[in-house]
Amino acid sequence: MKEEEILALLRLQKTPSIGDILAKKLIATVGNAADIFTENKNTLLKINGIGEYAVKNLLNNTRQKLAEKELRYINTHKIKYSYFLDDDYPKNLHNCIDAPILFFKTGSIDFSNKRIISVVGTRTMTNYGRSFCEKLIDELSPYNPIIVSGFAYGVDICAHTNAFKQNLQTIAILAHGLNHMYPNAHKKYSKQVNQHGGFITEFFHDETPLRENFLKRNRIVAGISDATIVVESASKGGSLVTADIANSYDRDVFALPGRINDIMSKGCNDLIYRNKAHILKSSVDLVKMLNWDISPISLPKQIKLFEELPKEHQKVVDYLQKQQQVIDVIALDLEMSVSNLATILLQLELKGIVKPIQGKIFKLS
């Protein structure tokens, strides 16, 4: 991109009363960002949604210096960026009308992966939430999803660190510029984030983590993903805002249910009760809903079937060697609970040993 155009985009981002929706209208009408600032005032006023105040701000060149300062930072630190009309702009985000016209990124982010999920929740997660989050990412790892979150305390950092452990790509969406790190305690994870994915922000490098920035950041968390998972939340919280935004984008939302008296389950239970989220009891629910039904491991079954399996797993394999069967009947014949059997079947499916067919019937691969 030419320097003149990137400078204009940066200036556009800093112009008061020009949000991302209006900025996109301006670019579409004028043809590019650079020509917006030299366009005739009357032509600008004809654009739907713009008024005298916004046009006055556009034609005021005092923000040019801010743009020039940011460009120097970008060039000096070799910061990468994505423009909403470029091919490398995330497709999920491109479909959101209020997605940022430009965002900055670090690390080695690769959006060619078709499976992207956001994992969000309270900063004060319980052992119940932590255990579920760890298990979920562990069980989803064969599908190689990108794990997105907000780098905050609690659920966010749990999602990121468990993505590291499973060698999955993870993206941290920041509510401030790249010259800051919030919370400070998470600086120690910065290198790992960049090695396993990277950071994304729409804020200039010296912008601090203001409260309104977090709310603005949430639309990227929701928009960049195929689905948003709320692990735990009180009756109010930023993760519930993210879930609402995801719903407005017509994206799938999942929530972990909890006991009705548990404070950190109230938000999730309410999402489920109000049909704003699918109930998420295990990774099976998400895999099925998102149609991640292609076996992620393609080793030959004759090799896989001879590996040493836990006793209960082998019991299921032996049963399915004789016949394919519906899950409820398998559970009854093997005297297992359906929930326990579902977990075993998922693990066997991830190993490429069994596969589901229509009607909740399972058979050997």
Stockholm file with secondary structure:
# STOCKHOLM 1.0

chainA/1-365         MKEEEILALLRLQKTPSIGDILAKKLIATVGNAADIFTENKNTLLKINGIGEYAVKNLLNNTRQKLAEKELRYINTHKIKYSYFLDDDYPKNLHNCIDAPILFFKTGSIDFSNKRIISVVGTRTMTNYGRSFCEKLIDELSPYNPIIVSGFAYGVDICAHTNAFKQNLQTIAILAHGLNHMYPNAHKKYSKQVNQHGGFITEFFHDETPLRENFLKRNRIVAGISDATIVVESASKGGSLVTADIANSYDRDVFALPGRINDIMSKGCNDLIYRNKAHILKSSVDLVKMLNWDISPISLPKQIKLFEELPKEHQKVVDYLQKQQQVIDVIALDLEMSVSNLATILLQLELKGIVKPIQGKIFKLS
#=GR chainA/1-365 SS CCHHHHHHHHHHHTSTTCCHHHHHHHHHHHSSSGGGGGSCHHHHHTSTTCCHHHHHHHTCGGGHHHHHHHHHHHHHTTCEEEETTSTTSCHHHHTSTTSCSEEEECSCCCTTCSCEEEEECCSSCCHHHHHHHHHHHHHHGGGCCEEEECCCTTHHHHHHHHHHHTTCCEEEECSSCTTCCSSGGGGGGHHHHHHHEEEEECSCTTCCCCHHHHHHHHHHHHHTSSEEEECCCCSSCHHHHHHHHHHHTTCEEEECCCCTTCGGGHHHHHHHHTTSSEECSSHHHHHHHTTCCSCSCCCCHHHHTTSCCCHHHHHHHHHHHHCCEEHHHHHHHHTCCHHHHHHHHHHHHHTTSEEEETTTEEEEC
#=GC SS_cons         CCHHHHHHHHHHHTSTTCCHHHHHHHHHHHSSSGGGGGSCHHHHHTSTTCCHHHHHHHTCGGGHHHHHHHHHHHHHTTCEEEETTSTTSCHHHHTSTTSCSEEEECSCCCTTCSCEEEEECCSSCCHHHHHHHHHHHHHHGGGCCEEEECCCTTHHHHHHHHHHHTTCCEEEECSSCTTCCSSGGGGGGHHHHHHHEEEEECSCTTCCCCHHHHHHHHHHHHHTSSEEEECCCCSSCHHHHHHHHHHHTTCEEEECCCCTTCGGGHHHHHHHHTTSSEECSSHHHHHHHTTCCSCSCCCCHHHHTTSCCCHHHHHHHHHHHHCCEEHHHHHHHHTCCHHHHHHHHHHHHHTTSEEEETTTEEEEC
//
